[in-house]
């Protein structure tokens, strides 16, 4: 995919908004609850003004990074597209992170401006003195943000296909998050792949953003904005099953992106039995394991609306998919196995399962999942060593272990081996372990995930205290709350005399998992 169609402004992702703003100018673009707050004409106008304000008020130049520390809000949509309209790169940050984690991402990305919602602004502003590149923290609803919106509308900046568009911070092989560099090309290919493999979208369509817009739901802004669909943000700004169901009669052709735990919570919503599901078209789920039995219950409860995607921040929302049709083909001889899989490779990528020498393994054999295609990131921000390792040979090495069956359906066997996925959010054990080891009474620690019906997994810490040291769960909890996001802290502590290790001194987390299962 090279040539004239990729040149100049035509590659800028802000074009995805400019076209529907002309074709469906009075169509609802963004709503909160059941009420429209912006039409496409109004959204496009505010985007061009905010882009000009970032340039003229704060002196940003093309390529500069604009961080978004925001809960789900209409301003998220305009700030994201304003970054692209001005030729800048967006750095969306998980709103649930601890201030120290915000500080790391702001510092590592070199963000010049951080647009924040009021609930996060005070914590971000308190970090500014230690972030020399951060010039301003405009607060949604505040004077500084109003100045951005009052700027003179500006034309769209040019963008080359491989220019940085979205810096996606994702856990990898170390405790520190790495910034996956997603280009305009990457995200346009992701958008086209949505139409090819996931679902159709039209001007009568609706997407409800009940999952964080800093992650998957925000990425799915693109295919829906491009077709003139309405972006609906629940009044709670998050997920509540009854609230989601109550929104359905107000909109047509409704879809949403959910973590598997959200699907389970929807099935268990008290109002489901009396809800009108006529307007519910699609629930795309991903970001963690979906148990086959839970999937069956969901299909029985909410109907034929499920589509699964498997992707990573490094290959956004796009590696494999389990189609609506596959979910419904209950007469197939391997239906339950397919339901437990993550589907088949997407149209725009090549997917392999390889051994340690990057050679293909036979169907049924387990290996590492490798991906290649125009959706795969250009590399890790300011981390050439990690880029070379992860993209060696021209293939994204996902760290996920899986196996193809004879029909090309991929089943994941282990997700980066130690990665914990709780409620759709990644938790890397080393990060938690390093915090716990700050306690003077802790000699050794190892963190694992254990199954949890609602959250997918939850964190358990195995702690070896120092001889005669005083250490308890309350003290360790306090340490975690002071240092990392609450969703990352352990939900249980196991105090043991020694960690199981092999002959090389490596902790055997498999033995810890067995021990926890026996509990």
C-alpha positions as CSV (number, residue, x, y, z in Angstrom):
1,X,0.0,0.0,0.0
2,X,2.2,2.7,-1.3
3,X,1.9,5.6,-3.7
4,X,-0.2,8.7,-4.2
5,X,-3.0,7.7,-1.9
6,X,-0.5,7.9,1.0
7,X,0.8,11.4,0.2
8,X,0.4,14.7,2.1
9,X,-2.8,15.5,3.9
10,X,-4.5,12.3,2.6
11,X,-2.6,10.3,5.1
12,X,-3.4,12.4,8.1
13,X,-5.9,10.5,10.3
14,X,-7.8,13.8,10.9
15,X,-9.1,13.2,7.4
16,X,-11.3,10.5,8.9
17,X,-13.2,13.3,10.6
18,X,-13.1,15.9,7.8
19,X,-14.9,13.8,5.3
20,X,-18.0,12.9,7.4
21,X,-18.0,16.5,8.7
22,X,-18.8,17.5,5.1
23,X,-21.1,14.7,4.2
24,X,-23.1,14.5,7.5
25,X,-22.5,17.9,9.0
26,X,-25.7,18.0,11.1
27,X,-25.5,14.4,12.2
28,X,-24.9,13.6,15.9
29,X,-21.1,13.0,16.4
30,X,-20.8,12.8,20.2
31,X,-23.5,12.3,22.8
32,X,-23.5,11.9,26.6
33,X,-26.2,9.5,27.8
34,X,-29.3,10.1,25.6
35,X,-28.4,13.6,24.5
36,X,-26.3,14.9,21.6
37,X,-23.5,17.4,22.6
38,X,-21.7,17.8,19.2
39,X,-22.7,17.5,15.6
40,X,-20.0,16.6,13.0
41,X,-19.8,20.2,11.9
42,X,-19.3,21.3,15.5
43,X,-16.8,18.6,16.3
44,X,-14.7,19.4,13.2
45,X,-14.7,23.1,14.0
46,X,-13.6,22.5,17.6
47,X,-10.9,20.1,16.5
48,X,-9.4,22.7,14.1
49,X,-9.5,25.4,16.8
50,X,-7.9,23.3,19.5
51,X,-5.1,22.3,17.0
52,X,-4.4,25.9,16.3
53,X,-4.4,26.7,20.1
54,X,-1.9,24.0,20.8
55,X,0.3,25.6,18.1
56,X,-0.2,29.3,18.8
57,X,-0.8,29.3,22.6
58,X,1.7,26.6,23.6
59,X,4.1,26.7,20.7
60,X,3.8,23.1,19.6
61,X,5.4,22.0,16.3
62,X,4.6,19.0,14.1
63,X,5.8,15.8,15.8
64,X,5.4,17.1,19.3
65,X,3.5,14.9,21.7
66,X,0.2,15.8,23.3
67,X,-0.8,13.6,26.3
68,X,-4.4,12.9,27.2
69,X,-5.0,12.2,30.9
70,X,-8.7,11.9,30.6
71,X,-11.6,9.8,31.7
72,X,-14.3,9.1,29.0
73,X,-15.6,12.5,28.0
74,X,-16.7,14.3,24.8
75,X,-13.5,16.4,25.0
76,X,-11.4,13.2,24.6
77,X,-12.7,12.8,21.0
78,X,-11.9,16.4,20.0
79,X,-8.5,16.4,21.8
80,X,-7.4,13.2,20.0
81,X,-8.4,14.5,16.6
82,X,-7.0,17.9,17.3
83,X,-3.6,16.4,18.0
84,X,-3.7,14.8,14.5
85,X,-5.2,17.9,12.8
86,X,-2.2,19.9,14.1
87,X,0.4,17.3,13.0
88,X,1.1,16.3,16.6
89,X,1.2,12.8,18.2
90,X,-1.3,11.8,20.8
91,X,-0.2,10.0,24.0
92,X,-3.4,8.6,25.6
93,X,-2.8,7.5,29.3
94,X,-4.9,5.1,31.3
95,X,-6.9,7.2,33.7
96,X,-6.5,4.5,36.4
97,X,-2.8,4.9,36.7
98,X,-0.9,6.1,39.8
99,X,0.6,9.6,39.7
100,X,4.1,8.1,39.6
101,X,3.1,6.1,36.6
102,X,1.7,9.2,34.9
103,X,5.0,11.0,35.6
104,X,7.0,8.2,34.0
105,X,4.9,8.3,30.8
106,X,4.9,12.1,30.6
107,X,8.6,12.2,31.1
108,X,9.4,9.3,28.7
109,X,7.2,10.6,25.9
110,X,8.5,14.2,26.3
111,X,4.9,15.4,26.1
112,X,4.8,19.2,25.7
113,X,1.1,19.5,26.7
114,X,-1.1,17.3,28.8
115,X,-4.8,17.8,28.4
116,X,-6.5,16.5,31.6
117,X,-10.0,16.1,32.9
118,X,-10.7,17.8,36.2
119,X,-10.6,14.6,38.3
120,X,-7.0,13.9,37.2
121,X,-5.7,17.5,36.7
122,X,-4.5,18.2,40.3
123,X,-2.3,15.1,40.3
124,X,-0.8,15.9,36.9
125,X,-0.2,19.5,37.8
126,X,1.7,18.4,40.9
127,X,4.1,16.6,38.6
128,X,4.9,19.5,36.3
129,X,7.9,20.8,38.3
130,X,9.7,17.5,37.7
131,X,8.9,17.4,34.0
132,X,11.0,20.0,32.2
133,X,9.4,19.3,28.7
134,X,5.8,19.7,30.0
135,X,4.7,23.3,29.2
136,X,1.0,23.2,30.2
137,X,-1.8,21.1,31.6
138,X,-5.1,22.5,30.2
139,X,-8.0,21.3,32.2
140,X,-11.3,20.3,30.5
141,X,-13.8,22.9,31.6
142,X,-11.1,25.4,32.7
143,X,-9.8,28.7,31.3
144,X,-6.8,27.3,29.5
145,X,-8.9,24.7,27.7
146,X,-11.4,27.4,26.7
147,X,-8.5,29.4,25.2
148,X,-7.6,26.5,23.0
149,X,-11.2,26.2,21.8
150,X,-11.3,30.0,21.1
151,X,-8.4,30.0,18.7
152,X,-8.8,30.8,15.1
153,X,-9.6,27.6,13.1
154,X,-6.6,26.3,11.2
155,X,-6.1,24.1,8.1
156,X,-5.0,20.5,8.6
157,X,-1.3,19.8,8.9
158,X,0.3,17.4,6.4
159,X,1.3,14.0,7.7
160,X,3.5,11.3,6.1
161,X,2.3,7.6,6.4
162,X,5.0,6.7,8.9
163,X,4.7,9.8,11.1
164,X,3.9,9.0,14.7
165,X,0.2,9.3,15.5
166,X,-0.5,7.4,18.8
167,X,2.1,6.6,21.4
168,X,0.6,3.5,23.1
169,X,2.2,2.7,26.4
170,X,2.0,-1.1,27.0
171,X,3.6,-3.5,29.4
172,X,6.3,-5.6,27.8
173,X,9.2,-7.7,28.9
174,X,10.2,-5.3,31.7
175,X,8.3,-3.7,34.6
176,X,8.5,-0.3,32.9
177,X,5.9,0.3,30.2
178,X,7.2,0.9,26.7
179,X,5.7,3.3,24.1
180,X,4.6,1.4,21.0
181,X,4.8,3.9,18.1
182,X,1.7,3.7,16.0
183,X,1.8,5.6,12.8
184,X,-0.9,7.1,10.7
185,X,-0.5,4.1,8.3
186,X,-0.8,1.7,11.2
187,X,-4.1,3.2,12.4
188,X,-5.6,3.6,9.0
189,X,-4.9,-0.1,8.2
190,X,-6.5,-1.0,11.6
191,X,-9.5,1.0,10.6
192,X,-9.9,-0.7,7.2
193,X,-9.4,-4.1,8.8
194,X,-12.3,-3.4,11.1
195,X,-14.6,-3.1,8.1
196,X,-13.0,-6.2,6.5
197,X,-13.3,-8.6,9.4
198,X,-15.3,-7.2,12.3
199,X,-18.4,-5.3,11.4
200,X,-20.0,-2.9,9.0
201,X,-20.5,0.8,10.1
202,X,-22.9,3.4,8.7
203,X,-24.1,6.9,9.5
204,X,-27.0,5.3,11.4
205,X,-24.5,3.3,13.6
206,X,-23.7,4.0,17.2
207,X,-20.7,3.1,19.4
208,X,-21.1,3.2,23.2
209,X,-17.8,4.0,24.9
210,X,-18.2,2.2,28.2
211,X,-14.6,0.9,28.2
212,X,-11.6,3.3,28.5
213,X,-11.1,5.5,25.5
214,X,-7.4,5.5,26.2
215,X,-7.3,1.9,24.9
216,X,-9.5,-0.3,22.7
217,X,-12.7,1.7,22.8
218,X,-10.7,4.9,21.8
219,X,-9.0,3.0,18.9
220,X,-12.5,2.1,17.6
221,X,-13.4,5.8,17.4
222,X,-11.6,5.7,14.1
223,X,-13.8,3.3,12.0
224,X,-16.9,4.9,13.5
225,X,-15.9,8.5,13.1
226,X,-14.9,7.7,9.5
227,X,-18.4,6.6,8.6
228,X,-20.4,9.3,10.5
229,X,-21.5,7.1,13.4
230,X,-22.5,8.6,16.8
231,X,-20.0,8.3,19.7
232,X,-22.0,7.8,22.9
233,X,-20.4,8.2,26.3
234,X,-22.4,6.9,29.3
235,X,-23.2,9.5,32.0
236,X,-21.2,7.4,34.4
237,X,-18.2,7.6,32.0
238,X,-17.7,3.9,32.4
239,X,-19.4,0.5,32.4
240,X,-22.6,-0.3,34.2
241,X,-24.7,-3.1,32.7
242,X,-28.0,-1.6,33.6
243,X,-26.9,1.8,32.3
244,X,-25.7,0.3,29.0
245,X,-29.0,-1.5,28.5
246,X,-31.0,1.6,29.3
247,X,-29.2,3.5,26.5
248,X,-30.2,1.0,23.7
249,X,-33.7,2.3,23.0
250,X,-32.3,5.8,22.4
251,X,-29.9,4.7,19.5
252,X,-29.8,2.6,16.4
253,X,-27.4,-0.1,15.3
254,X,-25.5,-0.1,18.6
255,X,-22.0,-1.6,19.1
256,X,-19.5,-1.5,22.0
257,X,-16.0,-2.8,22.7
258,X,-15.9,-4.7,26.0
259,X,-13.4,-6.6,28.0
260,X,-14.6,-10.2,28.6
261,X,-15.4,-9.4,32.2
262,X,-17.7,-6.6,31.0
263,X,-19.6,-9.1,28.9
264,X,-20.1,-11.3,32.0
265,X,-21.3,-8.4,34.0
266,X,-23.7,-7.5,31.3
267,X,-25.2,-11.0,31.3
268,X,-25.6,-10.7,35.1
269,X,-27.2,-7.2,35.0
270,X,-30.4,-7.2,37.0
271,X,-32.4,-5.4,34.2
272,X,-31.3,-7.7,31.4
273,X,-34.5,-9.8,31.6
274,X,-36.7,-6.8,30.9
275,X,-34.3,-4.9,28.5
276,X,-35.1,-4.2,24.9
277,X,-32.2,-5.5,22.9
278,X,-33.6,-4.7,19.5
279,X,-31.0,-2.0,18.7
280,X,-28.0,-4.0,20.0
281,X,-26.0,-5.1,16.9
282,X,-22.5,-6.0,18.0
283,X,-20.3,-6.4,21.1
284,X,-16.7,-6.8,20.2
285,X,-14.7,-8.4,23.0
286,X,-11.0,-8.8,23.6
287,X,-8.2,-7.9,26.0
288,X,-8.2,-11.0,28.1
289,X,-9.4,-14.6,28.3
290,X,-13.1,-15.3,27.6
291,X,-14.1,-18.7,28.9
292,X,-16.1,-20.8,26.5
293,X,-18.9,-21.4,29.0
294,X,-19.2,-17.7,29.7
295,X,-19.4,-17.1,26.0
296,X,-22.2,-19.6,25.6
297,X,-24.2,-18.0,28.4
298,X,-23.7,-14.6,26.8
299,X,-24.9,-15.8,23.4
300,X,-28.0,-17.3,25.0
301,X,-28.7,-14.1,27.1
302,X,-28.0,-11.3,24.6
303,X,-28.3,-13.0,21.2
304,X,-26.0,-13.3,18.1
305,X,-24.0,-10.1,18.6
306,X,-20.5,-11.3,19.7
307,X,-17.3,-10.9,17.8
308,X,-13.9,-11.5,19.3
309,X,-10.6,-9.8,18.4
310,X,-7.1,-10.6,19.5
311,X,-4.5,-7.9,19.2
312,X,-1.8,-6.0,21.2
313,X,-0.8,-2.4,21.6
314,X,2.0,-3.3,19.2
315,X,-0.5,-4.5,16.6
316,X,-3.6,-2.5,17.6
317,X,-6.8,-4.6,17.8
318,X,-5.6,-6.7,14.9
319,X,-4.0,-10.1,14.9
320,X,-6.9,-12.6,14.7
321,X,-10.6,-12.6,15.0
322,X,-13.5,-14.9,15.8
323,X,-16.4,-13.9,13.6
324,X,-20.1,-13.5,14.5
325,X,-20.7,-16.5,12.2
326,X,-18.2,-18.7,14.0
327,X,-19.9,-17.9,17.3
328,X,-23.2,-19.1,15.9
329,X,-22.1,-22.3,14.2
330,X,-23.1,-24.6,17.0
331,X,-23.4,-27.6,14.7
332,X,-19.7,-27.6,13.8
333,X,-17.8,-30.6,15.2
334,X,-15.2,-28.5,16.9
335,X,-17.5,-25.7,17.9
336,X,-16.4,-25.6,21.6
337,X,-12.8,-25.6,20.6
338,X,-13.4,-22.7,18.2
339,X,-15.3,-20.8,20.9
340,X,-12.2,-21.2,23.1
341,X,-9.9,-19.9,20.4
342,X,-9.1,-16.4,19.2
343,X,-10.2,-17.1,15.7
344,X,-8.3,-16.9,12.4
345,X,-5.7,-14.4,11.1
346,X,-7.1,-11.0,10.1
347,X,-7.2,-10.0,6.4
348,X,-4.3,-7.5,6.6
349,X,-1.7,-9.6,8.6
350,X,0.3,-12.7,8.4
351,X,0.4,-14.8,11.5
352,X,2.7,-17.6,12.4
353,X,3.4,-19.9,15.4
354,X,7.1,-20.5,15.7
355,X,9.6,-22.3,17.9
356,X,12.7,-20.7,19.5
357,X,14.4,-20.5,16.2
358,X,11.5,-18.6,14.6
359,X,10.7,-21.7,12.5
360,X,7.0,-22.7,12.0
361,X,5.7,-25.5,14.1
362,X,3.0,-27.9,12.9
363,X,-0.7,-27.5,13.6
364,X,-1.4,-28.5,17.2
365,X,2.1,-27.7,18.4
366,X,2.6,-24.7,20.8
367,X,4.9,-21.9,19.9
368,X,5.2,-18.1,20.0
369,X,2.7,-16.1,18.0
370,X,4.5,-13.9,15.3
371,X,2.7,-11.2,13.3
372,X,3.6,-9.2,10.2
373,X,1.7,-6.5,8.4
374,X,1.1,-2.7,7.9
375,X,-0.8,-2.6,11.2
376,X,2.3,-3.6,13.3
377,X,4.0,-0.7,15.1
378,X,7.0,1.0,13.8
379,X,8.9,0.3,17.0
380,X,9.3,1.3,20.6
381,X,9.7,4.9,21.5
382,X,13.3,5.7,22.4
383,X,14.1,2.0,22.9
384,X,16.1,0.6,19.9
385,X,17.2,-2.5,21.8
386,X,13.6,-3.5,22.6
387,X,12.5,-2.7,19.1
388,X,15.3,-4.8,17.5
389,X,14.4,-7.8,19.8
390,X,10.6,-7.6,19.4
391,X,10.7,-6.9,15.6
392,X,13.6,-9.2,14.7
393,X,13.4,-10.7,11.3
394,X,10.6,-8.2,10.3
395,X,8.0,-10.0,12.5
396,X,6.4,-8.8,15.7
397,X,7.2,-11.3,18.4
398,X,4.1,-11.1,20.6
399,X,5.4,-13.1,23.6
400,X,2.1,-15.0,23.5
401,X,2.2,-18.8,23.2
402,X,-0.4,-20.5,21.1
403,X,-1.2,-23.2,18.6
404,X,-3.1,-23.3,15.3
405,X,-5.5,-26.1,14.6
406,X,-5.7,-27.8,11.2
407,X,-8.3,-25.2,10.1
408,X,-6.2,-22.2,11.0
409,X,-7.9,-21.3,14.2
410,X,-5.5,-20.0,16.8
411,X,-5.8,-20.9,20.5
412,X,-3.7,-19.0,23.0
413,X,-2.0,-21.2,25.6
414,X,-0.2,-18.6,27.7
415,X,-0.1,-14.8,27.5
416,X,3.5,-13.7,27.7
417,X,3.8,-16.4,30.4
418,X,3.7,-14.1,33.4
419,X,1.5,-11.3,32.3
420,X,-1.7,-10.9,34.4
421,X,-4.8,-9.5,32.7
422,X,-7.4,-8.2,35.2
423,X,-10.5,-6.5,34.0
424,X,-9.0,-6.0,30.6
425,X,-5.9,-4.2,32.0
426,X,-2.4,-5.6,31.8
427,X,-0.4,-6.1,35.0
428,X,3.2,-7.0,34.8
429,X,4.4,-9.0,37.9
430,X,7.8,-7.5,38.0
431,X,6.4,-4.0,38.5
432,X,4.5,-5.2,41.6
433,X,7.4,-7.2,42.9
434,X,9.7,-4.3,42.7
435,X,7.3,-2.2,44.9
436,X,6.9,-5.0,47.5
437,X,10.6,-5.4,47.7
438,X,10.9,-1.9,49.0
439,X,9.6,-3.0,52.3
440,X,12.5,-3.7,54.6
441,X,10.9,-6.8,56.0
442,X,10.6,-8.5,52.5
443,X,13.4,-10.8,51.5
444,X,11.9,-12.2,48.3
445,X,8.6,-12.0,46.5
446,X,7.0,-13.5,43.4
447,X,3.7,-12.3,41.9
448,X,1.3,-14.5,39.9
449,X,-2.3,-14.2,38.6
450,X,-5.1,-16.5,39.8
451,X,-8.4,-17.0,38.0
452,X,-11.2,-14.7,39.0
453,X,-14.7,-15.1,37.5
454,X,-15.5,-11.4,37.1
455,X,-12.1,-9.9,36.5
456,X,-10.5,-12.7,34.6
457,X,-7.5,-12.8,36.9
458,X,-6.4,-11.1,40.1
459,X,-3.0,-10.6,41.7
460,X,-1.5,-12.9,44.4
461,X,1.9,-12.2,46.0
462,X,4.0,-14.9,47.5
463,X,6.2,-13.2,50.1
464,X,9.3,-14.5,51.9
465,X,9.9,-12.3,55.0
466,X,13.3,-11.6,56.4
467,X,14.2,-13.5,59.5
468,X,12.4,-12.1,62.5
469,X,11.1,-9.2,60.5
470,X,7.6,-7.7,61.0
471,X,5.7,-7.6,57.8
472,X,2.0,-8.0,57.2
473,X,-0.5,-7.6,54.4
474,X,-1.8,-4.2,55.6
475,X,1.7,-2.7,55.4
476,X,2.3,-4.2,51.9
477,X,-1.1,-2.9,50.8
478,X,-0.2,0.6,51.9
479,X,3.1,0.5,50.1
480,X,1.3,-0.6,46.8
481,X,-1.4,2.1,47.1
482,X,1.4,4.7,47.5
483,X,3.3,3.5,44.5
484,X,1.1,1.9,41.8
485,X,-2.5,1.9,40.5
486,X,-5.0,0.3,42.8
487,X,-6.0,-2.3,40.2
488,X,-2.4,-3.7,40.3
489,X,-2.1,-4.3,44.0
490,X,-2.3,-7.9,45.2
491,X,-5.7,-9.2,46.4
492,X,-4.0,-11.9,48.5
493,X,-0.6,-12.4,50.2
494,X,0.9,-15.8,50.9
495,X,3.7,-15.7,53.5
496,X,6.1,-18.6,52.9
497,X,9.5,-19.7,54.0
498,X,11.1,-20.0,50.5
499,X,10.2,-19.6,46.9
500,X,10.4,-22.7,44.7
501,X,13.4,-22.4,42.3
502,X,15.1,-24.5,39.6
503,X,18.8,-25.4,39.5
504,X,19.6,-22.0,37.9
505,X,17.9,-20.1,40.7
506,X,14.9,-19.1,38.6
507,X,11.6,-18.9,40.5
508,X,9.2,-21.6,39.4
509,X,5.9,-19.7,39.0
510,X,4.3,-22.8,37.7
511,X,4.7,-24.3,41.2
512,X,3.3,-21.2,42.8
513,X,0.3,-21.4,40.6
514,X,-0.2,-25.0,41.6
515,X,0.1,-24.0,45.2
516,X,-2.5,-21.3,44.8
517,X,-4.9,-23.6,43.0
518,X,-4.7,-26.0,45.9
519,X,-5.8,-23.2,48.2
